[in-house]
Amino acid sequence: MSNTGHILPEQKMPKLIVVAAFNRGDEGDLQPAFDPRQMQSEHAAIRLAKMIEDHHAGVIAWSREANPAIGAYGEPTILYQSGEVPDME
């Protein structure tokens, strides 16, 4: 049996999936409501963001391909956003 012509698919980087929420501080500036939460799936991130959106000035769920071991990060993709959130850097 020959393996000729069998090409392994390009390995995709793992995804970093995060939910962050923000509240207004005493001076009106946006501040993180809690440390960003890493999620297991995009679906779970969107569900959490929708559950907490009424309790914060803003909430965002986003993902990006990431391989922290080699410092490789893709562009962030917004999965869900509600209210006021700071610009993503």
C-alpha positions as CSV (number, residue, x, y, z in Angstrom):
1,M,0.0,0.0,0.0
2,S,1.5,3.4,-1.0
3,N,1.1,6.7,0.7
4,T,1.9,8.6,-2.5
5,G,-0.3,11.6,-2.9
6,H,-1.6,11.5,0.6
7,I,-1.1,15.0,2.0
8,L,-1.8,15.9,5.6
9,P,-4.2,18.8,5.9
10,E,-2.7,22.0,7.2
11,Q,-3.0,22.0,11.0
12,K,-5.2,24.8,12.3
13,M,-4.1,26.8,15.2
14,P,-6.3,26.4,18.4
15,K,-8.8,29.1,19.0
16,L,-8.8,31.5,22.0
17,I,-12.4,32.3,22.9
18,V,-13.0,35.1,25.4
19,V,-15.9,36.9,27.1
20,A,-15.2,40.3,28.7
21,A,-17.6,42.8,30.4
22,F,-17.2,46.4,31.2
23,N,-18.8,48.9,33.7
24,R,-18.5,52.6,34.0
25,G,-16.2,53.9,36.7
26,D,-16.8,56.8,39.0
27,E,-15.4,59.2,36.3
28,G,-17.4,57.6,33.5
29,D,-14.6,55.6,32.0
30,L,-15.1,52.0,30.9
31,Q,-13.4,49.5,33.2
32,P,-13.3,45.7,33.1
33,A,-16.1,44.2,35.3
34,F,-13.9,41.0,35.8
35,D,-10.9,39.3,34.3
36,P,-11.7,38.2,30.7
37,R,-13.1,34.6,30.8
38,Q,-11.7,32.0,28.4
39,M,-14.5,29.8,27.1
40,Q,-14.5,26.3,25.6
41,S,-16.6,27.1,22.6
42,E,-18.0,30.1,20.6
43,H,-21.5,29.0,21.4
44,A,-20.8,29.0,25.1
45,A,-19.2,32.5,24.8
46,I,-22.2,33.9,23.0
47,R,-24.6,32.4,25.6
48,L,-22.6,33.8,28.5
49,A,-22.4,37.3,26.9
50,K,-26.2,37.3,26.4
51,M,-26.8,36.2,29.9
52,I,-24.8,39.0,31.5
53,E,-25.4,41.9,29.1
54,D,-28.1,43.4,31.2
55,H,-25.8,43.7,34.2
56,H,-23.0,45.6,32.5
57,A,-22.4,48.8,30.4
58,G,-21.0,46.5,27.7
59,V,-20.1,43.0,27.0
60,I,-18.1,41.3,24.2
61,A,-17.4,37.8,23.1
62,W,-14.6,37.3,20.6
63,S,-12.3,34.6,19.3
64,R,-9.0,34.4,17.5
65,E,-6.7,31.7,16.3
66,A,-3.9,31.6,18.8
67,N,-0.7,29.6,19.6
68,P,0.8,31.3,22.6
69,A,3.7,28.8,22.7
70,I,5.1,30.4,19.6
71,G,3.5,33.8,20.0
72,A,1.2,33.5,16.9
73,Y,-2.2,35.2,17.1
74,G,-4.7,35.7,14.3
75,E,-7.1,38.7,13.9
76,P,-9.9,38.8,16.5
77,T,-13.4,38.1,15.4
78,I,-16.3,39.5,17.3
79,L,-18.9,36.8,18.0
80,Y,-21.3,39.0,20.0
81,Q,-21.2,42.6,21.3
82,S,-23.7,44.6,23.3
83,G,-23.5,48.1,24.8
84,E,-20.3,50.0,25.2
85,V,-16.9,48.3,24.9
86,P,-13.5,49.7,24.3
87,D,-11.8,49.4,20.9
88,M,-10.0,46.1,20.5
89,E,-6.3,46.5,20.1
